[in-house]
Amino acid sequence: MFNNMNDIINFILKWKVQIIIAICVIGVGIFLIFFKGGDNAETTLNNDLAKTSTNNSEMYKHGSNNQTKNKNAASDSSDKKESENKTVLVDVKGAVEKPDVYEMKSSDRVNDVLKKAKLLKEADVTQINLSEKLTDQKMINVPSKNDANKTASSQTTSANINSKTSTQNSSTQNKVNLNTATESDLLNVPGIGPTKVKEILEYKQKNGQFNSVDNLKEIKGIGGKTFEKIKDYFTV
């Protein structure tokens, strides 16, 4: 295309404007390619560094949380174990061979301390929770079956006395007035039959009135024993 240097020079001079423009375009293109590529590379590098930092932070945080959880779990386990092994004093009395204050563990049960105290044959544990855990200063009073029988007997006797007293009080409140009583009123009194009613009415008619309940002893058929039985039913 070019035979000598003059041809090249002539070509450049002829097309110098176009050549300059082409060189500028190529230069700008190369500049843009390297500049943009550099930005992208820098951006990618920054992103990678940010991701790495985030991952490291998460790993540290996760590891820290695990360490905290492990420490808490170990602490809880230690506290629980210490609580279960705590020494407690338990007072045992009642129907046992060896009533005393026993040193036990807080993990022990009522049944454990009663084994040490040794229950008597008459011991009644039906009202005791043998599976209950022991606590410090706890008192266990083991009742006796004999005590239960005595209590039942005492309650029965008390009930009988109360019943008798109630009957007497009821009778006393409903006393019959000897001076105003009718034949029907007298017949309702326990221990007074038709014959005695007739004698009482005749006595009242003959003497006008009863001055005292003791006047009943003057009536035929009412002796000392009968009077004691019926006197509380009358008044004047």
Secondary structure in CASP SS format (residue, H / E / C, confidence):
PFRMAT SS
TARGET T0000
AUTHOR 0000-0000-0000
METHOD secondary structure of the structure
MODEL  1
M C 1.00
F C 1.00
N C 1.00
N C 1.00
M H 1.00
N H 1.00
D H 1.00
I H 1.00
I H 1.00
N H 1.00
F H 1.00
I H 1.00
L H 1.00
K H 1.00
W C 1.00
K H 1.00
V H 1.00
Q H 1.00
I H 1.00
I H 1.00
I H 1.00
A H 1.00
I H 1.00
C H 1.00
V H 1.00
I H 1.00
G H 1.00
V H 1.00
G H 1.00
I H 1.00
F H 1.00
L H 1.00
I H 1.00
F H 1.00
F H 1.00
K H 1.00
G H 1.00
G H 1.00
D H 1.00
N H 1.00
A H 1.00
E H 1.00
T H 1.00
T H 1.00
L H 1.00
N H 1.00
N H 1.00
D H 1.00
L H 1.00
A H 1.00
K H 1.00
T H 1.00
S H 1.00
T H 1.00
N H 1.00
N H 1.00
S H 1.00
E H 1.00
M H 1.00
Y H 1.00
K H 1.00
H H 1.00
G H 1.00
S H 1.00
N H 1.00
N H 1.00
Q H 1.00
T H 1.00
K H 1.00
N H 1.00
K H 1.00
N H 1.00
A H 1.00
A H 1.00
S H 1.00
D H 1.00
S H 1.00
S H 1.00
D H 1.00
K H 1.00
K H 1.00
E H 1.00
S H 1.00
E H 1.00
N C 1.00
K C 1.00
T E 1.00
V E 1.00
L E 1.00
V E 1.00
D E 1.00
V E 1.00
K E 1.00
G E 1.00
A C 1.00
V E 1.00
E C 1.00
K C 1.00
P C 1.00
D E 1.00
V E 1.00
Y E 1.00
E E 1.00
M E 1.00
K E 1.00
S C 1.00
S C 1.00
D C 1.00
R E 1.00
V H 1.00
N H 1.00
D H 1.00
V H 1.00
L H 1.00
K H 1.00
K H 1.00
A H 1.00
K C 1.00
L E 1.00
L C 1.00
K C 1.00
E C 1.00
A E 1.00
D C 1.00
V C 1.00
T C 1.00
Q C 1.00
I C 1.00
N C 1.00
L C 1.00
S C 1.00
E C 1.00
K E 1.00
L C 1.00
T C 1.00
D C 1.00
Q C 1.00
K E 1.00
M E 1.00
I E 1.00
N E 1.00
V E 1.00
P C 1.00
S E 1.00
K H 1.00
N H 1.00
D H 1.00
A H 1.00
N H 1.00
K H 1.00
T H 1.00
A H 1.00
S H 1.00
S H 1.00
Q H 1.00
T H 1.00
T H 1.00
S H 1.00
A H 1.00
N H 1.00
I H 1.00
N H 1.00
S H 1.00
K H 1.00
T H 1.00
S H 1.00
T H 1.00
Q H 1.00
N H 1.00
S H 1.00
S H 1.00
T H 1.00
Q H 1.00
N C 1.00
K C 1.00
V E 1.00
N E 1.00
L C 1.00
N C 1.00
T C 1.00
A C 1.00
T C 1.00
E H 1.00
S H 1.00
D H 1.00
L H 1.00
L H 1.00
N C 1.00
V C 1.00
P C 1.00
G C 1.00
I C 1.00
G C 1.00
P H 1.00
T H 1.00
K H 1.00
V H 1.00
K H 1.00
E H 1.00
I H 1.00
L H 1.00
E H 1.00
Y H 1.00
K H 1.00
Q H 1.00
K H 1.00
N H 1.00
G C 1.00
Q C 1.00
F C 1.00
N C 1.00
S C 1.00
V H 1.00
D H 1.00
N H 1.00
L H 1.00
K H 1.00
E H 1.00
I C 1.00
K C 1.00
G C 1.00
I C 1.00
G C 1.00
G H 1.00
K H 1.00
T H 1.00
F H 1.00
E H 1.00
K H 1.00
I H 1.00
K H 1.00
D H 1.00
Y H 1.00
F E 1.00
T E 1.00
V C 1.00
END
